Structures are given as C-alpha cells and as structure tokens.
Amino acid sequence: MAIKLNISDRQLRDWKANKCSFPGSVANFVKTKYGLELPLEISAKKDNWHVKDAARKGARRRFEIYGDFGTLEGRIKGGTNSIKTHKIRGTGFFLVKKIKRPRPCAKLAEIIGVLIGDGGITNRQVRVSLNSKTDKLYANYLTNLFYGTFGISVSTVNRNRQLSIDLVMSSKKLVNYLNRKGLPIGNKIKQGLDVPRWVNNRKAWQKACLRGLFDTDGCTYIDHHLINGKVYANLGLSFTTYSRNLFDNYARILRHLSFSPTQTTNKRVILRREREVARFFKEIKPKNIRHWNVYYKFLEEYRSGYNGTASKAVVSQ
C-alpha cells in the first residue's frame, strides 16, 4: 500500500496509529481500492489548517529561549547587524532621506524654472543637465541653491563625451514634493509642461521663475547687420521651448512685467528693445555668467559709455 501511495512505510504506520492526519486523496484511494469506508467520527479540515497553530507554538518556544525580541534594544542590535551584513555582502537598501519642504517663495520659484528648463524628475531622482564648459559656475550656484532650499546633497556626474554635467538628487520625498508643486514626473513635454499657477501669485515669484528658465533655456546674443557699409549691432534675449503652454506663458509673464516680447516662431520668444534688455538684466538678475559675458561684451564693443567696472561683481551674484 505504501508503494502504491508513493510514501514511506513509516508514514503509513503513523497514519494507522493516528499520529498525524492524511490527505483526502488517500481516503478516496482506500475506499476505491479496498472498499473500506472511513469511520463516522472522522473530521475534514482545509489545507494548511495547522499553520497558524504551528506558528503560535513556534513563537512561544522562541520567546522561551531568546526572550522578547521586540524591544528597542533588540531592534537596534538587529539593525546594526543588518548594516554590517550589507557592507560585507556589498548589498544595500533604500533610505528615506529627510528634506526641507519650503512654502512657496522666490527660491522655490527659481528652482521650478530651472527644472522646467534643463531639468526633470523621475520616480526617484531630480536631475539638471548643463553644459560642462559654459555652465560650471552656474552648476556651483545651483548646488548651493538646492542644498539651501531642500537640505539635500547634490551629486555631480560629468559626461565628457556629451560635454555635459548633471546635478542629481536622489530622494523620493523630493520627487513627490516637486510633483505636488506642479512638476510632472517623466516626459514633461508630453504631459503639457507649464509654469505652475502658484508662481503667478506674486511678481517676485514670476521674476525668479523667469530667471531659472532663462538661465537654463535662454540665450543672450548680439545681432550684427550692415547698413551703408557700417556695422551695427543689437542685443537680444531669446527663450526656446517645444511646449506650447510654456511658450505662451513665458511671453505672458514678460508682458505682465511690462516687457514687449516678440514671437518669431512657435518655439522662440525674443526681447529686442535695448532698454528692455537692460531692464531684464537689472530686474530679473540672471545667475548664469554666460549671459552676463555676452551682455558686457556688447556694452564694451558697441556702447562707448560703458566703463566695464560692473562685470567684476557678476560671478558673486
């Protein structure tokens, strides 16, 4: 019978002596093969009926041997040993980093502008990509801005082949916070990237957001043209984006701040009037030195009244 049931003879003897239960398939086999009915006092139980009782008995026995393992001291000891084990094996686990959660302010608005421009967020990271040649000083400025605003360290990743430098912050809490403040997770263009509404509540926040946008996706350029054999030059500011919503709102904010932007294409917004360009630098105060370098070059070469003394203070702004 043991061979036919594919079990050991000892198992069969334990069933016969009522030391343990046996499957219903065995009862059916005995009934069919030998025509034997089971006793009337037999009871049927569901699968894994014994697990809960066995776990309770195991926990009780473990407590008798080791004592209460749910104490604070026990958890500290277990956590310490776990960290040691991870170090030995070269494994690890995610730690939820604490961050500051500032209320809406100019610094947060500027960061929003930066991330809308050359940044983005994934499920676990916040990243800003900059030019490794022209934006080195600006990268240092942003590192301090992020740390001062959120209290989180910034990792720097140099990608020499692409001539780029990435500022990376790994924090699920920071991602969730920025998402609640209006930044989409993932592909920002497909999700209708735009300036969050709360930025428009104050002009100071609008200016700060424009600063972040212009420092990352903006361009300061000198437009040369020849008239009657004489070279003339004009200074211009342009902002380019593939998001229609952002394109419209960037121009709208400029108009709200009494600027006169023009739209040459459906992707680029331009400031051409020299007085307004000068006022933009005075009021918006870009932090990326590459914009100021072009601005001061224009003044030195084409505006004789400029003495060049102001350029020394730009780096520290």
ABEGO torsion letter per residue (X at the ends): XAAAAGBBAAAAAAAAAGABBBBAAAAAAAAAAAGBBBBAABBBBBBGAAAAAAAAAAAAAAAAAAEBAABAAAAAAAAAAAAAAAAAAGBBBBBBBBBBBBBBBAAAAAAAAAAABABEBBAABBBBBBBAAAAAAAAAAAAAAAAAAAGBBBBBBBBAAAGBBBBBBBBAAAAAAAAAAGBBBEBAAAAGBBBBAAAAABAAAAAAAAAAAAAAABBBBBBBBBBGGBBBBBBBBBBBBABAAAAAAAAAAAAAAGBBBBBABAABBBBABAAAAAAAAAAAGBABAAAAAAAAAAAAAABAABAGAAAAAAAAX
